[in-house]
Amino acid sequence: MAATLRRFHGLRLLKSTPALNLQQAKNLSSASSWANSNKKLIGAVGAITGGVGALLFALEQSVDASDGTVHSPAQPWNHKGLFSSLDHQSVRRGYEVYKQVCSACHSMQYIAYRNLVGVSHTEAEAKAEAEQITVRDGPDDTGNFYNRPGKLSDYFPSPYPNEEAARAANNGAYPPDLSYIVSARKGGEDYIFSLLTGYHDAPAGILLREGQYFNPYFPGGAISMAQVLYNEVIEYEDGTPPTQSQLAKDVATFLKWTSEPEHDDRKQMLIKVIAILGFLTAISYYIKRHKWSSLKSRKIVFVPKEK
């Protein structure tokens, strides 16, 4: 027995741990002060970062306020809600506005007729729309190009063969492609609506060149696009009164869909995610509250045997 105890003592298994000496206490104190200084440093960096961010935001707002451009007011769009979808009847009417008015100058080279199926048109209606255009295709078996009616896989036709022709027809201005115009402009559909309904006579002191028009919502105020939307400029198939504001609202909604075709799918996915997370949260709470509560709250006590 004595030999066994001596062997354990040699292996330091029974050696008592000495108390902390002065140097170790100083090390612990310095480590604690270093942690406190780190916390202060992180707090200072966070405060500086927040201040710089607030300063940049204020500078951006001041620049926006000093550029002389009227900012688009927010409109009560039906699709602005967290779970609200696009107004698909408005999307269909907006396509009519684009087809009869906007397509004379603006292209939509990234939108195909098949994209209309299930959104604003049935497959038969989309095919009928596509067949109204003529597409140059080929070569055929003899190596010649030929013209054919459009089909669902064809993209919306461009009104000009190239950019130079577009500029020549519009006094040097290039009409932008409208496929993603809502996402490409600050203000989105609010900007489109305000631009289309915001034409006014130029105030005193504003000089416009020939072929320019005054629109306070356009940067600089001078725009080469003339006003194109008026009351009853077209007739809707469904009989909706074609007022200027209705036309602008519908085409802005249509352009919102072309810019974000996944808009409704994204919100449907959000509803599914919220439902699944809510169910999992309820299950997790039940398991924690009723299954693990006894394990988490129990106390294990060692009771030595009585001699």
N, C-alpha and C positions, 0 to 999 in steps of 0.2 A: 504493500500500500504506500509506504514511504517512497519507494522507487517510482511509482506511478505519479505521485504528486510532484516529485522532483523533475520528472520528464515534462509534465505539463508546465511547470514553472520555467523550464528551459525554453519551451516553445512560446513563452509569454502569454499563455492562455489564462493564467491566474494572476497576471501582473496588474496591479491597480493603475488607473490612468491618473497622472498627476494633474493638478489644477493648472489653469491657464497662467502662463507667466506674463510679465509686463509687456514683452515684445508682441506676443500674440494678441493681447488686449489692444495694443496700439494699432496692430494690423486690422483688427475688426473695426475699430473706430474709424480708421482711414477709409476702409471699404464702405462703411455706412455714409461717411461724408461724401465719398465719390459718387455713390448712388443718388444722394440728395442733389449734388451739383448737376448730375446728368438729368434729373427730373427738371431742374430749373432751366437747363440748356434746351431741353426739348420743348418746354413751355414757351421759352423766348423765341425759338425758331417757329413754333406754331403761331404765336402772336404776330411775328414779323410777316410770315406767309399770308396770314389772314389780312393784315393791313395792306400788303402789296396787292392782293387780289381785290380788295375793296377800292384801292386807288385806281387800278386798271379799269374796273367796272365804271367808276365815276368818270374817268377820262373818256371812256367809250361813249357814255351817255352824253357828255358835254360835246364831243365831236358830232354825234348824231343830231344834237340840238342846234349846232352851229352851221350845218351844211346847207340850210335853206330848203331842205326837202320836207314836205308834209308827210308825216308817218301815217300809215294805214290804220284806221280804227279797227278794233276787233269786232267781227260780225258774229251773230248767234248761229253758227253752223250746226246742222243736225248731227254731224259726225264728231263733234268735239268732245262728247261725253266719253267716260272711261270705257263704257260698254256699248257705245253707239256706233252703228255701222253707217256706211255711206248711203245717201238717198239714191237708190238705183234708178228711179224714175227721172230724177234730176240728172244723173249721169247720161241717160239715154237722150234727154233733151239737150244736154250739153254737147253730145256728139253731133246732133243736128245743127247746133250753132257753129261748131267747128267746121263741119262739112260744107255748110252754105255760106259762111262768112270768113272764118279764119284761114281755111285751107287755100284761099286765093293767094296768100303770101307766106304762110308759115307751114313748115313741114312737121311731120311726126314720124321720123324714120325708124324709131325703135318700137312702134306699136303696129302689130299685125291684126288683120281682121279676125283671126282666131281668138284673139284676146277679148273680143266683145262677147263671145259665146258664154252664156251663163252669168253675165254681168249686166248687160243692157239689152242684149238681143238673144234670140234663139239661134240655133245652128242654121236653120233655113233662112232666117232674116240676115244673119251675118254673111251667108253665101250670096244672097241677093245683093247685099251692099258691095261685096268684093267683085261681083260680076259687072258692076257698073263702070269699073276702071279698065283700061287697056294696058297690058304689060308686054314689053318687048322681051322676048325670050329666045332661047336658042343656044348654040346652033342645032339645027335638025340633022337628019341623016345625010342631007346633001351639003351641009356646012353653011346653010343660010339662016339668018335670024328672021323671026316672024313675030307677029302680034297675036296675042291671045287674051281672052277675058280673064279677069283676076280670079283668084281662088283664096281660100281661107289662109293659106300659108303666106300670102303676099302681104307686104307692109304698106302702110298708107303712102300714096304717091307724093313726091315732092313737086311743088309748083314750078321749080326752076331746075335746069339740068346741072348747074354748078353755082358756086358762091359768086363768081364774077357776074353771071347773068342776074342773080338776085340783087346785087348791089346796083347794077345798071338800071334795073327796073324800079328801084326805090331811092333814087337820088343819092346813091353811095352808102345808104344804110343797109345793113344785113339783117333781115328778119330772123330771129333766133328759132331754133327747133323747139317745139313745145312739149316734147315727150316728158321731160323732167323739169319743166319750167317752175312749177310750184316749189319743188325742193331746192331749186337753184336761186330763188329770190328770197331775200329777207322779208318776212311777213307772210310768205306762202300764199294761200288762197285769198287772204285779206288784201294783200298787195294787188293781186290780179283783179279782184272786184273793184277796188278803189281806182286802179289805173283805167279800167274800162268805163267807169262812170264819172271820172274826175276831170273831164275836159272843160276848160273855161277860156274866156277871152284873156289874153295876156294883160296883166296890170301895167300901169304906167311905169316906165323905166326898164321894162323887159323887151329886148329887141330879139326878134326871131328872124332867121334867114328864110329864104324862099323854100317852101316844102316842109317847114317845121310848124309844130302846133304846141300850145302851152298846156301842160299837165303838171300840176304841183306835186303829184305823187311820183313822177319820174325824176331820177337824179338830174339836177340841173334845170328841170322845168321844161326844156325844149325837147320834144320828141318828134321823130320823123313819121310815125304812124298816125294817120288821121283817125278821127273818131269813126268807129265802124258799127257801133251798136246804137240803134234808135228804137223808139217804140214801133212795134209791128214791122220791123225790118224783115222778119221771116214769119212763117206760120208754123206752129207746133202741130205734130200729128195728133196729139191727145187733146188738142183744143185749149191748152193753157194760155192765158192772155200773155202775149209776148212783149211785155213792157221792158224797158231798158234794164231795170234792176233785176228782173227775172232772167233775162238773157245772160247778164253778167254772172248772176248767181249760179246758173246751170252750167255755163262753160267753165267757171272756176271749179265747180264740183267735179266736172269731167276731167279737168287737168289735174285735180288732186288725185283722182283714181289712176290716171296714166303715170303720175309720179310715184305713187305708192300702190301698186296693184295688189300688194299683200295686206292692205290696210284691214280689211274685214277678217281675214284669216288670222292675223296677229291678235286681234281682239278676241276672237273665238278661242285661240290658244290660251290667252290670259284667263278667260273664264274657266277653262279646264284646269289650268295650273292652280288657280285659287281654290277650286273645288277639291282637287286632290290634296293640296297642302292643308286645307281645313280638315279633311278627313284624317290625314296622318297626324295632325296636331291633336285632334280629339283622342285618337287611339293612344298616342304617346302620353297624354295627360292621364288617361285611364290606367295605363300600365304603371306609370310612376306613382300614381296616387293610391291604387288599390293592390298592386302586385309587389312593388318594391318598397312600399312604405314601412313594412315590418322589418325588412332587412336594413334599410337606411336609418331607422330609428332605434334599433336594438343596441344594447350595451353589453359588451363582453367583459366579465369580471373574473379574475383568477382568484379562486378560493382555495387556499392550501388545505390539505388534509390535516385533521387534528391528529396529533401524536398520541 
